[in-house]
Amino acid sequence: MNDSALPNTIRFVRNYLTHTYRPWIDLADVAQRSLHEQEMILLSRALAAQAVSLITSCSPAEAAASVVDGPGDSGIDAIAFSKGGSDIWLVQAKWSDKGRARLGERDAAVLVTGLQRLADQRYEGFNSRIRSSINRVNEALSSPGCRVHLVAALAGDARLTSQVEHQLSLVGEGFGFAGRVPVTVHTLGLADFHSAARADAGPTPVFLSATLADGWHRIDAPYPAYSTSVSAEELASWYNTHGDQLLDPALRPHSTGRPDPAGLSRLVTAPEEFWYFSNGITVICDHFEAHFIGRRAPGQPLLLRLHNARVVHGATVVTTVAQAVDQHPATGHLALVPVRIICLGDAPADFVSALAQASETEGPADPLDFVALDPIQHALRDEFADELHKEYVHKRGAVAPAPDAGCTMQEAAVALACAHPDVSLTARASADPAYLWRPAPEGAYTRLFGGRPGARQIWQCVLLLRQVRTALAYAAEGGSPRGRDLAKHGDLLIAHLVFRSIGPETLEELCDSADRLEDWAAQSTWEIADLVASAIERLYGQHLFLASVFTDERKCHVLADDLTRSLTAPPTLFPDESSGARRRPNSVVTLVNHGRIPDGTRVMYRPNSVEERAIGEWLSEDPRRYLATWTNDPRRPLIWEIDQQAYSPSALVRRIWNEAAWQEAPSLVQGVRSWVVPGEGTLADLAKALLPTTGNGGA
């Protein structure tokens, strides 16, 4: 077609694509075709590359490398990945010299089929470009946080027909994502490519107005700067107006665009405290103009106009604040954000570069720093050493002990999550392991450790989780890709079901000699894994990404509830008394055998600070809820004042939690530490005094 006959918009985009991508697009496979055909293929592939560049902010060379168009592409013209590898974009591009490109029903069907083949790991027939990306595709699709994006890049109207929209809207359901939909559909039209080409030809500087109403400090040398705060509302307006253009170009590739969960929670629940916990943002500009709003004096309200402003530190803060204000507008005027504003002026290039490089390491505080300060973790470290002669490592960066020598807090948290009655903890842990050691309300740390679990309880949970994982790894060797994915991503749900089949009472009585437990755990793991695989296919079909099933709380609840009635109780896991095997002393048994506490003695429930905050008001409504009567029964020595029923110390604590409707209750409890003989001490203390050289039991 004669170039002069092209519409102006198409001509501009065509020239931009040709100039930008001709050096990078591979046309070796079409070298024998006519020049016109080669030109059309170049434009189609360049359009796919430009879509990748717009989505991922990568360079033209990187975008061109993502193009997989050609025979055997199964409707996929480009494949791109997020920096973390959890997001994958599948692009189909349509070029039209007349600006009338459309995505037809057949085009959409071919693209969905290509996605299905990748999900099923059926790679036969794919071309060499796609096969060279298979490892990264598998990594993305197997990621717990996997999100799939189908992108239609059209040199035409970005609107889809109702039939195609309906066809693509069912993609999420077809892959088992109904209600969660990590498969999303995007369309980029000619207007998008034209705007991007114009912006690339000459980026528009960002101009900001910053209101310094809450005090400020000015630095004049070596570079003029202000240290101040701005309202969350004002910062959110910057981002809503300019989007990622607000970020320095060097920072954009390192920005995930996702808010920090802990910061978002704090903004919503305690906006006035956000300033104390946030590192804030750093904004640079070419120059600024300062105007006093009222009286001209240091610290008085000031309006700064920033020319060519860009954020070089705090991208996560920006997106977190913007989302918080969008969801909860009241946050905007209640929260303040620390801000540094630096005027570059004649600053050398290496100074600007150093600012941008420093921003790449930004991120929220590691929740393990919180854990390292918790007295519970210090007590567990000492208890592991004193009672088990093993290491318990809870500090970030410390070397993990050898498997037989102990465990880390992280491993303990995962094991406790599997043992917890709430299966949603396994889904959360599969999606984001750090969720387990974040403090409430954005994490589950209190639910796992707030019940004061003992070293022996934790160690037994860790051992059982290890046995489940070992059995799954053994079963996955030489198995199908589907079986390997199940073992890799379903281990926590399967472990939860193994724990559930044992039950809390039996779990607390597991003995140190675990040979019989190990044999049973392996067999039980294999049986439960088969049940899980069958249930997934029965409930959700064959074509779905297994990793996403085990990070979906709703699906995990459905699977656990469906399979619980199929679980078989374990055989007797303890050696017979006649076998001569020695079990560790049990606190209740010790007290009963020594007649330490007379029948009829009144004992009192002593909640810790976490329990007091959660259920203290409920307990105080009826003081009898604190009280129980001791009987010298080695299994159920406590008669609760409320219902006159017999319980073990731990079972009665759990009954109290259930009656109080404590939804965030911990997974395990050492009941002998929760019940006190007034004036004498806890049941654990009294038992330890009788057997000073033995460890505390849990009943």
N, C-alpha and C positions, 0 to 999 in steps of 0.2 A: 504494500500500500504506500502511496506517495505520502511522505511525512507531512506535507503541507495540508493534506486532506484530513489529518487527525484532529479531533477536538483538542483545544488548548490543554485541558487537564490531562488527557491521556498522553499527549505529546510530552508534557513536563515529566510525568511519572515514568514514561518509557525511556526518556533520555537519562533520567536519574538512575533507573535500574541498570541500564546498559553501561553507563559510565562507572557506577559503583561496583557492579558485580562481574563484569566481563573478565577481569583479571583472576577471579576466584572460582567461577562456576566451571565444573568439569563437563566438557562436551565431547570427550573422546569416544563415547559410545554412539554418537550420532554424526561422526565425522564424514560418513559416506552419504549423508542426506544432503538435500539442496540447501543453498544458503538461506533461503526463506524459511525452510523448516527448522534449520539450526537457530535462526533468529527467534522464532516463536518458542522453541524449547528453552532457549536462554532466558527469555522474558518470563516464562512460566516458572522456571527454577529460581530465577532472581526474585520473583514475587514471593515464592515460598521462603526464600532466605530472608527477605525483608520482613516478612511476618515474624520469623524467629527473632530477628534483630529487635523489632518493636516489643516483643513479648519479654525477652530476656535481657535486653540492653547490651547484647554482645556486639563484637566488631563485625564488619562485613565478611572478613576472612573466616571467623568462627561460624557465622551464620551460613555461609556457603558450604562449609564442611558438614553441616547438618542435613544437607539436601540428599535425599535417597531416591529421587524420581528416576524412573526408567522401567523397562520390562521387569516384572516380578516385584513391583512395589506395593501391590495389593491396595492401591488407592492412597498410599501414604507418600507424600512428596517430600516431607522433611520431618525429622525427629529431633526434638530438643529436650534438654533436661535442666532442672534447677541446680543450683550450686550444691545443695545438700543431697541431690539425687532422688528426692521423694516425689517431685513433680515431673510429669512427662507430657510433652506437647506433641500431638500428631497433626501435621498440617497437610491439607489438600488445597492446591492452588489452581486457579482458573484465570488464564489471561485472555483478554479480548481487546483487539485494536479499536473496537467501537465502544468500549466501556460498557458492555452488556453481559459480562460474564455472570453465570448463575450456577448454583449448586443444585443439580437435579436429584430426583429420588434414587436413581441408579448410582450416582456418585456417592450419595450418603450411604447407601447400602454397602458399597464396596469398601468404604472407609471403616464402617462398623465391623465388617467381616475381617478386615485387617487387624483391628483391635482384638477381635475375638481370637484370631489365630495366635497373636502375641500372648494373650492371657492364657491360652491353652498350651503354650510352648510348642506349637506346631510350626516349625520354621522351614519345612520343605517348600521349595518353590520361591522363597524370598530371594531377592537379588543380593549381590555381594556387599552392596552398601549397607543394606539393613542387617545382614549377617554380621558385619563388622561391629555393629552397635548392640548385638544381642546381649552381651554381658551387662552393659549399662541399662538396657531395657529390663532385663531380669532383676537387676538391683533396684530399679525404680518401682517395678510392679510388685516386688517382694517387700518394699519398705512399709513399715507399720503405718506411716502417715501418707501412703500413696494417694496422689490425686492425679487424675488423667484429664487432659484438656484436648478436645477435638476442635481444631481451628480451620475454618473455611476462609481462605485468602482469595478474594474475588476482585478482579478488575472490573467492577460494576457496582450495582446497588448492593449494599450489605444485607438487605432484607431477604429472608428465606420464605419460600412458599409455606403455606400452612401444613401441607403434606410432609415436607421435609422437616419442618419444625417438630411435628408430632413424631416423626420417625426417630429423630435424634433425641427428643425428650424422653424416649423410652430406653435409651442406652443404659442409664443408671439402673433402672429396674432389671433390665436384661442381665446385668452383671451382679445382681444381688445387692444393689446399693439403695433400694427404695428407702426413703426417709433420711438418707445420709448423702447420697448423690455426690461422691467424689469424682464422677465423670461430668465435666461441664463442657458446654458448647460455646464457642466464641466465633463471631464473624467480623472480618476486617474487609471493608469495602474500598472503593476507589477514593472516596473522600479521606479515609484514614491514611492511605498511602500518599496521597497528595499533600496532606497536612504535614506528615512526617518528613517528606522530601523537602518541603519548604523550610521546616524547622531545622533540618540538617544543613541546609544551604546557609542558614544564618540564624543561630539560636537567639531567642529573645531573652534579654537580661530580666531578672526578677527584681522588682522594686517592692520593698516592704516598708510599712510604717509600724514602729514598735513603740508602745506606750509604756514608759517607765514611771509607774505611779506609786510603787512601793519601795522607794529608795534605790539609790544606785551609787556606784563608785567609778570614777574615771581614772584611767591610766594614760599618760601622754607619751611615754617613751619606753622602749624604742618604737612601738607602734601604738597609735591611739586605740583605746579599747574601753568598753564599759562592762562592768560586772553588775548584774541586776536580776530582776525577775519579771516575767510577764504572766498574764493570766492564761489559764488553760484554754479559755475561750478564744483569746487572740491567737495563740499558737495554732489551734485547730483551724482557725479561719485562714491562716497562711497556707496550711496544707490543702484545705478544701479548694482554695483558689488556684494554687500552682501545682498541686500533686507532686510527682517525683522531680519536677523541674526545680523544686525548692532545694533538693539535695545536690551537693557538689557532684559533677560527673565522675570523679574518682571514687565517690562513696556509693553511687547507685548500684554498681555490680555486687557490692557487698551487703546490700540491704535486702532483707527477706520480705519487707512490706508487711510483716506480721507483728501484732502488738506483743508485749511481754505480759504473760498471764498474771504474774505476781503484781506488776505495776498497774495493770488494768483493774485488778481486784481492789488494790489499795485506793486507786482513784475513785472508784465507785463507792466503796464502803467508808473511807475516811479521807475525803479529798483535801481537807485542811492539813493532813500530815504528809501529803505527797512531796512537798518541798524538802522535807527532812531526809527522805530516803532516795531521792532522785539525784543523779549526777548532772542532769540537765542537758543543755545543748550548747554547741558553739557555732556561731554564725560569723562568716567573713563577708566583707563587701569591699568594693573598690574605694568608695568614700561614703561618708554620711553627713547629714545636716541635722543639727540639734536645735529644737525650738522649745522654750519653756512654755508650759501650759498656763502657769500662773506666775507666782513670784519667782524672780530670777535669783536662785540661791542653790548651793550644792545640796543634792538629795531631794530637791523639790520636783514635782511631776514634770516629766520631759517627754517630748515626742521626737523620736529619731526617724529620719527618712534614710533608708539604706539603698544604695545604688549597686546593682548587680550582686544581690545577696544570695548566699547559698550556705546551707547547713553542712558543716564538715565533721561534726560529732554529735551523735544523739538521734540517728535516724529511727531507732526503735522507740525512743521517747516520743518523737513526733507522731509516729503512727499510733502509739498507745494512747496518747492524749487525744488525737483526732477521733479515734473510735470511742473512747470514753465519753467525750462531749456529744458525739452523734447519738449514742445510746442513752445517755443520761445528761440532758442539757444543763441541769443544775450544777453539774461538776464544773462547768466552764468558768463560773465566777467565784467558786469556792477554792479551787486549787491554783497554786502558783508553781511556775516552772523556773528553775535556775537557768540563767542565760548569760553567756559571754558573747559580746559583739566586738569583733576585731576589724579595724580598718587597715587593709593591706597597704594602700598607697604605693610607696616605692619599695615594699618589702621584696627581698630577693626570692627567686623562684624556688630555691631549696627550702626556704622557710614555709612557703605555701605547700610544697610537696610533703614536708614533714608533718604538717597539720593534717593533711588528708590521710597519710599513712597511719598516723596515730589513731584515726577514727576507725580503722578497719578492725581493731581489737575490742571495740566497744561491745558491751553486752551486760545483761543483768547480773547481779551478784549470785554466786554459786550457792545453792541451798545447802550444800555440805558445810559451808562456813557456819550456818546456823546450827547444824547438827553437832559440830565440833564443840560448841559451847554448852550443850544440853547436859545437865547432871545425870540424866537417865543413861546416856551413852557412857559416861565415865564410870557409873556404877556397873554397867554391863561389862565393861572392859575388865574391871577388877573381879567381877564374879566369874567370868570366863577363866581368868587366870587362877583364882583361888579354888574353884570347885571342879573345873574341867581340865586345868593345866593346859589351856589353849589360848591362842591370841584372838582378840576381837579388835579389829581396826576400824575406827570411825572417822578419822581425819582425812581430809582431801589431800591427795598426793602421796599418802603413805603407801608403802609396799604391802601388797596383799600377802597374807601368810600362805604357806603350802596347804593344799586341801586337807590333809590329815592334821595340820597344826592349828586350824581355826578358820575364821571367815571374816568377811568385811561387813560393815553395817549395810552396804548396798545389797549384798546377797541375803542378809537377814531380813531386810525389808521386803524383798521379792518373795521370800519364803513365807513370811507372815501374811503377805497379801494373798498368796495362794491358799493359806489356811483360813482366811477370813470368810465368814458366811456370805458376804456380799461379793458376788462374782464380778461386779463392775470394776473392782479394784484390779483384776487381772487385765481387763480391757484397757484401763487407764495406764497400767504399767507397760503393756505391750506397745501402746502409742507413745508413751513418754515415761521412761523409767524414773526420771527425776521427780515425777509427781509424787512418788512414794515417800520421798524425804523432804518435800517442801512442807513448811508449817501450814496450819489451817489459816484461812479458809481455802486457799488455792491448792493445797496438797493434802495427803493422807497420813502424814507423819503421826499425828495424834491418834488416829484410829489404829495404827499399828503398834505404837510403843506406849500409848497412854495408859494401858491396863497393867503396866509394870510386869511384862513377861520376864521370866527368869532365863538365865543362861542355858539351863538344860532344855527348857521348852524351845528356845530359839534354835539351839544346836540340832535338836531332833527334827525340827521343821526343815532346816537347811539340808540335813542328811537325806530326808525324804524327797525334797525337791531335786537334789543331785541324782538320786536313784531314778526318778522319773525321767530326767533329762538323759541319763546314760542309756536307759531302756529305749527311749525314742531315737537316740543317735544310732544305736545298734540296729533298730528296725529300719532306719532310713538308708543304711548302707546298701548300695546296689538297688535301691527301690526306684519307683517311678518319680518323675519331677513333682507330681502332685503329693506323693508321700513325703518327699523331702521338705516341701513347703509346709505340710501339716506339722512335721516334727520341728521345723524351725520356728514357725509363727504360732503354733497352737500349744506350745509346751506349757504355758502358764494356765490356760483353761483346762488342759488335761490334768495338770498337777492339782488344780483346784478340785476337780472331780474325784481324784484319788483321795485328797484330804477329806472331802465331803463324805466319801464312802466309809472312812474310818470313824468320823464323828468326833466332836470336841472332847468328850469324856475319855474315850480310848486314847486319843492323841496325847492327852496330858499324862497318861500312865505308861507311855512307851518306855521300854527298858533300854539300858545302855547296850546290851548285846543285841545287835540288829540283824543277825543272819537270817532269821525267819522272816523278818519284815522286808529285807531286801528281795528275797525270792518272791514273796507275795506282791511287792510293789512293782517288780518288772512285769509279772504276768498281768496284774491289774492295769498297768499302763498300756500294754499292748491291746488289751480288750477294750479299754475306754477309747483309745485312739481310733480303733475300728468303728466304734459306736459314733464318735464325733464325725468321722468322715462320712458315714452313711447318713447321719442326721443332716449334715450340711447339704448334701446332694438332694435329700428328700425335701428339705424345707426351702432351700434357696436355689436349687438347680446346679448344673455343672459349670456354667461359665461365669465365674466370679473370681476375684483376686482374694485368695485365702488370707493374706495379710490384713486386708480390710475387715474381714469377718471378726478376727480376734481383737480388733481395736474398737469395735462397735459395741457399746454397752448393751444396747437393746438386743442385738443378736446373741451376745453371750448369755444374757438372761434367758432368752428363749431356749437356747441349746442346753443350758444347765438344768432348767426346769424340765425340759423334754427328756433328758437323759437320767435325771436323778432316780426315777422309778426303776431304771434298768440296772442301777448299781447294786453290786452284791457286797454284803458286809464281809469284812475279812475274817479269816479263821482266828483262833486264839493266837495272839502274837507274842504271848509271854511264856517263858518256860514253866513247866510244872514245878510245884514245890518239891516233888520227889526227885527231880532231875539233878538236884544239887546246884543248879545255876543260881547265882546270887544277883538279886535285884537291888537297886539303890534304896536306901531307907526312905520311907514315905512319912511325911510329917504327921499326918493324921494317924497312921498306923503306929508310929513311934509314941505319940501321946496316949493312944488307947492302950498299947501294951504296957506302958509304964504307969497307967492310971493317974496321969499327971493332972487331969482336969476332972473333978467330980461330976457325975451326972447332975443335970439341973442347973449347972453354972450358966449365968447370963453372959453372952458375948455380944459384941457390938461391931457393926460394919463401920469401917473408917475409910471413907472415900479419899482419894488423893485430890490434888488441886484441880486436875482436869475433870475428874468425875464430879467434884463439888460444883464447878461452874456449869456442867451439863445437866445434872439431875438434883443438885442440892435443894432447889426450891420444891421439887416433887417429894423428896425425902422428908422435908420439914413439914409438909402438909399433914403427915401422920407419923409421929415419932416412932411408932411400932415398926415402921419399915426398916429402921436401923438395927432392930433387935432379933436375936435368935437364942435358942437354948441348946446347950451342949449335951449330947448323949454319947456314950462310948461305943459307937458304931464305927467300925473301921472304914466304911465306904460313905455313909451318909450321916455324919454326926450332928448336923445342924437342923433344928426345928425352927422354921421361920415363924415369927410372931403373927404374921398376917394370915397365913393359910394353914398353919400347923402341919405342914408337910416337911419330910426329911430331904435334905440336900447335902451334897459335898460342898465344901467352902467355895470352890470355883463355880459350881453349878448355881449356887444361890446368888452369887454376884451377877452372873449372866441373867438369872431370872429377874433380879432387881433392874438391871439395865433394860430388859425387854418390857417389863411392866411400866417403866418410866418412858418408854418409846424413844429411847436414845438412838437415833438413826446413825450417829457417827461413832458408835461403840467400837472399842478395839477388838482385835481378833482373838487374843489370848489374855488370860488373867491368871495371876498366882493368888488363888483365893486365900491361902494360908497367910498371906501378907496383908490381906484386907480385913480380917476378923481379929478383934482384940479382946483379950480377957482384961477388963478394967483393972488398972493398977498393977498389972503383971507383964503385959506385952502381947505381941501378935502370936498367933498359933505357930508361925515359923520360928519366932524367937524362942518360944518355950520348947519346941522340939529340938532346936539347935543346942540349947543348954543341956539337954539330956544326952545328945550325941555330938559333942563338940568337934569331933574329927570328921564328921560326915557332912555332906552338903544338904541344903534344904530340898525337900521334896515339894511337889505341887499336887494338890488334890482339889 
